[in-house]
Amino acid sequence: MLTHRLTRYFEIPESLAIEIFAARKSIFCDRLGWAIPCDGEYEMDLHDLPQTLILVSTNSSNRLAGYARLLPANECCMLDTVLRFPNVDQSAREGYYEISRFFLMRNRAVISNRLTAGDFFRELILAAESLGAKGYLAAVDSKMLACLKRCGWEYRHISSRFGSAGDFVYLISLPVDGAALAKVSSMSGSAKKVLSIACEA
């Protein structure tokens, strides 16, 4: 059984927080080769505060299955620091949340109830409703764009730039209204494969 929680770091067990930061180091530093600071076995940055909002999915053993960090886009977020994009209207960020460091784990979900990208995207849309958000902003690579298309989550391209790994990174806006939820929910019902996905932010 999978459990999805919109929560904050200080509300989760320390063991789960450690697992999150270790997974981030393994995925973003070791596997994807992003030029971001890593402290030994973990990857953390200045936005990982006790009160930071996160969406966490865990399996029946309370092991990490999926994760995303949600930062208010009109406050200090990664779009103000390491992920600046050209020609972006800063006033348009009001009411939006920035999704960063999001991923799914391989082989962590219960076999009979696997966590797919569509499942996790649906939970992100539901989380936005709880937060009263207008939508999400995310910096993604071409693989993530393809994953979003497969899952039916339509997006709007805002800007582009080179990322730390030398590939193009795209700043996109993601809707969180009823139509987006219905489309992603209908597509996730037919998804079978557990995807390992990562976001540049």
Secondary structure in CASP SS format (residue, H / E / C, confidence):
PFRMAT SS
TARGET T0000
AUTHOR 0000-0000-0000
METHOD secondary structure of the structure
MODEL  1
M C 1.00
L C 1.00
T E 1.00
H E 1.00
R E 1.00
L E 1.00
T E 1.00
R E 1.00
Y H 1.00
F H 1.00
E H 1.00
I C 1.00
P C 1.00
E H 1.00
S H 1.00
L H 1.00
A H 1.00
I H 1.00
E H 1.00
I H 1.00
F H 1.00
A H 1.00
A H 1.00
R H 1.00
K H 1.00
S H 1.00
I H 1.00
F H 1.00
C H 1.00
D H 1.00
R H 1.00
L C 1.00
G C 1.00
W C 1.00
A C 1.00
I C 1.00
P C 1.00
C C 1.00
D E 1.00
G C 1.00
E C 1.00
Y E 1.00
E C 1.00
M C 1.00
D C 1.00
L C 1.00
H C 1.00
D C 1.00
L C 1.00
P C 1.00
Q C 1.00
T C 1.00
L E 1.00
I E 1.00
L E 1.00
V E 1.00
S E 1.00
T E 1.00
N C 1.00
S C 1.00
S C 1.00
N C 1.00
R C 1.00
L E 1.00
A E 1.00
G E 1.00
Y E 1.00
A E 1.00
R E 1.00
L E 1.00
L E 1.00
P E 1.00
A C 1.00
N C 1.00
E C 1.00
C C 1.00
C C 1.00
M H 1.00
L H 1.00
D H 1.00
T C 1.00
V C 1.00
L C 1.00
R C 1.00
F C 1.00
P C 1.00
N C 1.00
V C 1.00
D C 1.00
Q H 1.00
S H 1.00
A H 1.00
R H 1.00
E C 1.00
G C 1.00
Y E 1.00
Y E 1.00
E E 1.00
I E 1.00
S E 1.00
R E 1.00
F E 1.00
F E 1.00
L E 1.00
M C 1.00
R C 1.00
N C 1.00
R C 1.00
A C 1.00
V C 1.00
I H 1.00
S H 1.00
N H 1.00
R C 1.00
L C 1.00
T C 1.00
A H 1.00
G H 1.00
D H 1.00
F H 1.00
F H 1.00
R H 1.00
E H 1.00
L H 1.00
I H 1.00
L H 1.00
A H 1.00
A H 1.00
E H 1.00
S H 1.00
L H 1.00
G C 1.00
A C 1.00
K C 1.00
G E 1.00
Y E 1.00
L E 1.00
A E 1.00
A E 1.00
V E 1.00
D C 1.00
S H 1.00
K H 1.00
M H 1.00
L H 1.00
A H 1.00
C H 1.00
L H 1.00
K H 1.00
R H 1.00
C C 1.00
G C 1.00
W C 1.00
E C 1.00
Y C 1.00
R E 1.00
H E 1.00
I E 1.00
S E 1.00
S E 1.00
R E 1.00
F E 1.00
G C 1.00
S C 1.00
A C 1.00
G C 1.00
D C 1.00
F E 1.00
V E 1.00
Y E 1.00
L E 1.00
I E 1.00
S E 1.00
L E 1.00
P E 1.00
V C 1.00
D C 1.00
G H 1.00
A H 1.00
A H 1.00
L H 1.00
A H 1.00
K H 1.00
V H 1.00
S H 1.00
S H 1.00
M H 1.00
S H 1.00
G C 1.00
S C 1.00
A C 1.00
K C 1.00
K C 1.00
V C 1.00
L C 1.00
S C 1.00
I C 1.00
A E 1.00
C C 1.00
E C 1.00
A C 1.00
END
